[in-house]
Amino acid sequence: MSRSDPLEDAVRASKAPAIARAAAVLRLLGKRGTPMGVQAIARELNLVPSTCLYVLRALVTEDLVAFDADTKRYALDAGVLTLARAWLRRYQFNDLAQPVLDRVAREFGLTTLGVQIFGLDHIIVTAMSQSGQNFQLSTQVGSRFPALVSATGRCIAAFGDHEIADLKPRFEALRWDEAPSWEDWCAQVAEARESGVAVDAGHYIAGVTVIAAPVWKTGQERRVAPSHALVAIGIGAALRSDLTSLKTALATSARSLSEQLAT
């Protein structure tokens, strides 16, 4: 197993390695979307097959994973949906953010996302809206991305409670289509801190502009790291004339959403 393997790192850091392995199995099955055999799962996650089988059997018992006796393959089961529904019922951000995402997507003809921030580890897409135009960019609710990537990463760096120099190792591990230099990225982080909105102009995905504005659950107290972000994604050339208006709309919407979440 490679020292840089994410599952190994998670298991080593966790005080409950069995839970870390189970979470990795669930994420893998969700990402693949098709049933997988125990050997394929173990190989993908660098697990000993017997350990992988033990985890899978436990998940089957909890109705989180289904086992097909004919194909000998595993897939997510309905228990995952039950957990997701319970989470969505208490998740105020999505209820408040969805009308905002719909409005901005419709007004500017692009894709908008609501994401939850998990410190410096990762972000997860929890809500999405599309304009309905013939050509549009898309992702899936539940998609996971490294925390510091693209425009959202600049927001996290700009408004988090950490020293910018400490982020360099994480920055250097990111994958970009056209990676900015460390110096340029730091300058863009400083600009985001000043303007309240961050822009990635084709670095993360070539030809695509990503704009992000931070959202706080405790109001806009800069001493506290943002909990979420509103994100807009569009083709760079098509956004040039609307970029200033879009940045203003996204920043204003994020401030309003922060105020609602803080009440």
Disulfide bonds with the S-S distance in Angstrom:
none
